[in-house]
Amino acid sequence: MIIHPNTFLFNIGLAAILSIIIGLERQLKKKPLGLKTCLVIGIVSCLLTTVSIESSEKYAEAYIRPMDPLRLAAQIVSGIGFLGAGVILRRNNDMISGLTTAAMVWGAGGIGIACGAGFWFEATVATLLILVSVEIIPFIFKFIGPKTLRERELKVKITVNNEERLTDILKELKQKGMKAKKVRVRDLKLEGLQQLELILLVNEKLYVTEVYYTLKQIDHVVNIEMESL
């Protein structure tokens, strides 16, 4: 059955509205793919799904076998994968970022496909669940989940003027409620100085400056470099 023009307008309009909701969430967080990108993906996905469904019926008589109505729509998912790969970045601190944004872009395409195929209710529910999954559930688990969910990572370089104090410094960090991981020790060119490079797990409520002041008070610490991951 050919999709009526009014139905198409409703489909593509709903796809645009739901894509705006997802894109706005990314835009507010200053992510690479925001409102405009999600909107384009949702609208075009809906359009291509509609074309795929209508073409399968309009040109079915020219083929011996029936055409798959979602054949073109299936390729949308693969195409969106290239966009998603473009926002997954490896930063100079060896951290991977952009995975959630890539997933959201893929989700915007899926919502567009669902709207184009006429699954309005399913698309709306999926949009709401995506927002709940990204915004609300992580917030709840920070309170009811394990303590590690309420910690954040800091990349720290601590310069020490007494190599015999290196182990004591790590013990003191532990006593102050800071967990050290990926510890690396190296000698500096300046005589008598060593550097501890580590990832420090601290309570997310602490300001970076508070951690800095705490580390500066440790004996034999002469310099500190700190970066929030």
One Martini backbone bead per residue (centre of mass of N, CA, C, O) as a GRO file, in nm:
protein
  229
    1MET     BB    1   0.093   0.038   0.025
    2ILE     BB    2   0.075   0.360  -0.035
    3ILE     BB    3   0.189   0.644   0.094
    4HIS     BB    4   0.052   0.908   0.216
    5PRO     BB    5   0.130   1.236   0.223
    6ASN     BB    6   0.028   1.288   0.515
    7THR     BB    7   0.188   1.057   0.640
    8PHE     BB    8   0.468   1.157   0.558
    9LEU     BB    9   0.457   1.425   0.711
   10PHE     BB   10   0.429   1.297   0.986
   11ASN     BB   11   0.679   1.121   0.988
   12ILE     BB   12   0.894   1.350   0.933
   13GLY     BB   13   0.806   1.532   1.167
   14LEU     BB   14   0.860   1.330   1.397
   15ALA     BB   15   1.154   1.278   1.331
   16ALA     BB   16   1.243   1.571   1.381
   17ILE     BB   17   1.155   1.600   1.677
   18LEU     BB   18   1.318   1.357   1.794
   19SER     BB   19   1.595   1.458   1.688
   20ILE     BB   20   1.600   1.720   1.847
   21ILE     BB   21   1.609   1.595   2.126
   22ILE     BB   22   1.880   1.449   2.086
   23GLY     BB   23   2.052   1.689   1.977
   24LEU     BB   24   2.015   1.876   2.226
   25GLU     BB   25   2.163   1.701   2.429
   26ARG     BB   26   2.439   1.725   2.279
   27GLN     BB   27   2.457   2.036   2.259
   28LEU     BB   28   2.461   2.097   2.571
   29LYS     BB   29   2.747   1.915   2.580
   30LYS     BB   30   2.940   1.989   2.343
   31LYS     BB   31   2.920   1.805   2.098
   32PRO     BB   32   3.002   1.730   1.779
   33LEU     BB   33   2.709   1.599   1.747
   34GLY     BB   34   2.417   1.768   1.712
   35LEU     BB   35   2.135   1.903   1.612
   36LYS     BB   36   2.182   1.911   1.300
   37THR     BB   37   2.279   1.621   1.258
   38CYS     BB   38   2.035   1.467   1.380
   39LEU     BB   39   1.825   1.595   1.195
   40VAL     BB   40   1.933   1.495   0.924
   41ILE     BB   41   1.933   1.193   0.989
   42GLY     BB   42   1.630   1.159   1.057
   43ILE     BB   43   1.508   1.268   0.790
   44VAL     BB   44   1.663   1.088   0.584
   45SER     BB   45   1.582   0.816   0.702
   46CYS     BB   46   1.282   0.856   0.654
   47LEU     BB   47   1.294   0.902   0.350
   48LEU     BB   48   1.436   0.632   0.267
   49THR     BB   49   1.223   0.447   0.388
   50THR     BB   50   0.987   0.546   0.217
   51VAL     BB   51   1.113   0.487  -0.059
   52SER     BB   52   1.155   0.185  -0.012
   53ILE     BB   53   0.855   0.110   0.028
   54GLU     BB   54   0.735   0.234  -0.233
   55SER     BB   55   0.922   0.094  -0.442
   56SER     BB   56   0.840  -0.204  -0.382
   57GLU     BB   57   0.546  -0.144  -0.512
   58LYS     BB   58   0.582   0.026  -0.773
   59TYR     BB   59   0.825  -0.195  -0.893
   60ALA     BB   60   0.729  -0.500  -0.865
   61GLU     BB   61   0.642  -0.578  -1.168
   62ALA     BB   62   0.953  -0.573  -1.279
   63TYR     BB   63   0.971  -0.822  -1.092
   64ILE     BB   64   0.969  -1.149  -1.002
   65ARG     BB   65   1.040  -1.062  -0.723
   66PRO     BB   66   0.991  -0.940  -0.436
   67MET     BB   67   1.051  -0.658  -0.262
   68ASP     BB   68   1.228  -0.513  -0.015
   69PRO     BB   69   1.108  -0.252   0.181
   70LEU     BB   70   1.403  -0.243   0.368
   71ARG     BB   71   1.663  -0.233   0.194
   72LEU     BB   72   1.753   0.067   0.216
   73ALA     BB   73   1.737   0.097   0.526
   74ALA     BB   74   1.969  -0.104   0.595
   75GLN     BB   75   2.198   0.098   0.484
   76ILE     BB   76   2.184   0.323   0.694
   77VAL     BB   77   2.331   0.190   0.929
   78SER     BB   78   2.605   0.171   0.785
   79GLY     BB   79   2.639   0.475   0.718
   80ILE     BB   80   2.635   0.579   1.018
   81GLY     BB   81   2.900   0.443   1.106
   82PHE     BB   82   3.088   0.662   0.984
   83LEU     BB   83   2.999   0.892   1.167
   84GLY     BB   84   3.064   0.759   1.436
   85ALA     BB   85   3.372   0.720   1.385
   86GLY     BB   86   3.433   1.037   1.367
   87VAL     BB   87   3.373   1.080   1.704
   88ILE     BB   88   3.594   0.878   1.777
   89LEU     BB   89   3.842   0.953   2.016
   90ARG     BB   90   4.199   0.985   2.068
   91ARG     BB   91   4.361   1.112   2.311
   92ASN     BB   92   4.664   1.223   2.455
   93ASN     BB   93   4.557   1.055   2.731
   94ASP     BB   94   4.429   0.771   2.624
   95MET     BB   95   4.138   0.858   2.578
   96ILE     BB   96   3.805   0.772   2.509
   97SER     BB   97   3.581   0.949   2.288
   98GLY     BB   98   3.233   0.948   2.157
   99LEU     BB   99   3.049   0.695   2.204
  100THR     BB  100   2.775   0.822   2.278
  101THR     BB  101   2.743   0.994   2.024
  102ALA     BB  102   2.749   0.758   1.824
  103ALA     BB  103   2.497   0.619   1.942
  104MET     BB  104   2.301   0.860   1.901
  105VAL     BB  105   2.323   0.869   1.595
  106TRP     BB  106   2.221   0.585   1.550
  107GLY     BB  107   1.948   0.639   1.692
  108ALA     BB  108   1.844   0.858   1.497
  109GLY     BB  109   1.828   0.668   1.257
  110GLY     BB  110   1.629   0.462   1.381
  111ILE     BB  111   1.399   0.665   1.425
  112GLY     BB  112   1.365   0.742   1.127
  113ILE     BB  113   1.292   0.458   1.030
  114ALA     BB  114   1.044   0.416   1.210
  115CYS     BB  115   0.883   0.658   1.098
  116GLY     BB  116   0.890   0.572   0.796
  117ALA     BB  117   0.734   0.288   0.875
  118GLY     BB  118   0.507   0.385   1.111
  119PHE     BB  119   0.654   0.370   1.411
  120TRP     BB  120   0.566   0.595   1.632
  121PHE     BB  121   0.552   0.478   1.916
  122GLU     BB  122   0.831   0.340   1.917
  123ALA     BB  123   0.997   0.599   1.865
  124THR     BB  124   0.908   0.754   2.118
  125VAL     BB  125   0.996   0.550   2.331
  126ALA     BB  126   1.294   0.537   2.246
  127THR     BB  127   1.361   0.833   2.304
  128LEU     BB  128   1.295   0.830   2.606
  129LEU     BB  129   1.492   0.597   2.682
  130ILE     BB  130   1.750   0.734   2.592
  131LEU     BB  131   1.734   0.975   2.788
  132VAL     BB  132   1.720   0.807   3.045
  133SER     BB  133   1.991   0.650   2.998
  134VAL     BB  134   2.177   0.916   2.983
  135GLU     BB  135   2.059   1.100   3.236
  136ILE     BB  136   1.919   0.933   3.481
  137ILE     BB  137   2.051   0.656   3.548
  138PRO     BB  138   2.341   0.754   3.619
  139PHE     BB  139   2.245   0.935   3.852
  140ILE     BB  140   2.125   0.709   4.030
  141PHE     BB  141   2.386   0.520   4.045
  142LYS     BB  142   2.556   0.725   4.214
  143PHE     BB  143   2.381   0.648   4.481
  144ILE     BB  144   2.329   0.312   4.456
  145GLY     BB  145   2.603   0.250   4.382
  146PRO     BB  146   2.913   0.227   4.369
  147LYS     BB  147   3.176   0.431   4.453
  148THR     BB  148   3.317   0.449   4.167
  149LEU     BB  149   3.078   0.627   4.040
  150ARG     BB  150   3.192   0.884   4.235
  151GLU     BB  151   3.442   0.896   4.049
  152ARG     BB  152   3.743   1.053   3.930
  153GLU     BB  153   3.990   1.136   3.692
  154LEU     BB  154   4.347   1.203   3.734
  155LYS     BB  155   4.623   1.346   3.585
  156VAL     BB  156   4.945   1.293   3.742
  157LYS     BB  157   5.242   1.495   3.829
  158ILE     BB  158   5.511   1.413   4.057
  159THR     BB  159   5.765   1.595   4.208
  160VAL     BB  160   6.064   1.461   4.361
  161ASN     BB  161   6.352   1.501   4.608
  162ASN     BB  162   6.295   1.186   4.719
  163GLU     BB  163   6.315   0.853   4.647
  164GLU     BB  164   6.237   0.735   4.939
  165ARG     BB  165   5.927   0.873   4.918
  166LEU     BB  166   5.746   0.731   4.710
  167THR     BB  167   5.593   0.519   4.880
  168ASP     BB  168   5.484   0.719   5.094
  169ILE     BB  169   5.309   0.881   4.900
  170LEU     BB  170   5.116   0.651   4.819
  171LYS     BB  171   5.018   0.599   5.109
  172GLU     BB  172   4.909   0.888   5.160
  173LEU     BB  173   4.697   0.886   4.940
  174LYS     BB  174   4.533   0.652   5.061
  175GLN     BB  175   4.468   0.796   5.335
  176LYS     BB  176   4.311   1.037   5.160
  177GLY     BB  177   4.125   0.868   4.942
  178MET     BB  178   4.338   0.798   4.710
  179LYS     BB  179   4.366   0.637   4.398
  180ALA     BB  180   4.626   0.457   4.246
  181LYS     BB  181   4.710   0.430   3.892
  182LYS     BB  182   4.932   0.382   3.662
  183VAL     BB  183   5.227   0.373   3.762
  184ARG     BB  184   5.509   0.604   3.705
  185VAL     BB  185   5.870   0.600   3.706
  186ARG     BB  186   6.110   0.880   3.682
  187ASP     BB  187   6.397   1.031   3.586
  188LEU     BB  188   6.538   1.330   3.592
  189LYS     BB  189   6.779   1.542   3.478
  190LEU     BB  190   6.766   1.643   3.742
  191GLU     BB  191   6.926   1.615   4.023
  192GLY     BB  192   6.725   1.434   4.255
  193LEU     BB  193   6.477   1.383   4.056
  194GLN     BB  194   6.136   1.269   4.056
  195GLN     BB  195   5.859   1.100   3.878
  196LEU     BB  196   5.510   1.078   3.915
  197GLU     BB  197   5.289   0.881   3.715
  198LEU     BB  198   4.925   0.911   3.741
  199ILE     BB  199   4.610   0.780   3.832
  200LEU     BB  200   4.353   0.958   4.002
  201LEU     BB  201   4.110   0.870   4.245
  202VAL     BB  202   3.828   1.079   4.310
  203ASN     BB  203   3.603   1.268   4.429
  204GLU     BB  204   3.370   1.448   4.241
  205LYS     BB  205   3.338   1.690   4.458
  206LEU     BB  206   3.616   1.763   4.406
  207TYR     BB  207   3.837   1.988   4.343
  208VAL     BB  208   4.124   2.026   4.178
  209THR     BB  209   4.247   2.232   4.381
  210GLU     BB  210   4.221   2.053   4.633
  211VAL     BB  211   4.412   1.834   4.538
  212TYR     BB  212   4.653   2.015   4.497
  213TYR     BB  213   4.686   2.113   4.792
  214THR     BB  214   4.724   1.832   4.914
  215LEU     BB  215   4.984   1.754   4.756
  216LYS     BB  216   5.163   2.003   4.843
  217GLN     BB  217   5.176   1.903   5.159
  218ILE     BB  218   5.370   1.699   5.082
  219ASP     BB  219   5.659   1.576   5.138
  220HIS     BB  220   5.891   1.642   4.871
  221VAL     BB  221   5.703   1.816   4.703
  222VAL     BB  222   5.775   2.040   4.413
  223ASN     BB  223   5.570   1.930   4.181
  224ILE     BB  224   5.257   1.987   3.983
  225GLU     BB  225   5.055   1.798   3.749
  226MET     BB  226   4.714   1.852   3.621
  227GLU     BB  227   4.442   1.640   3.480
  228SER     BB  228   4.127   1.619   3.353
  229LEU     BB  229   3.940   1.334   3.216
   0.00000   0.00000   0.00000
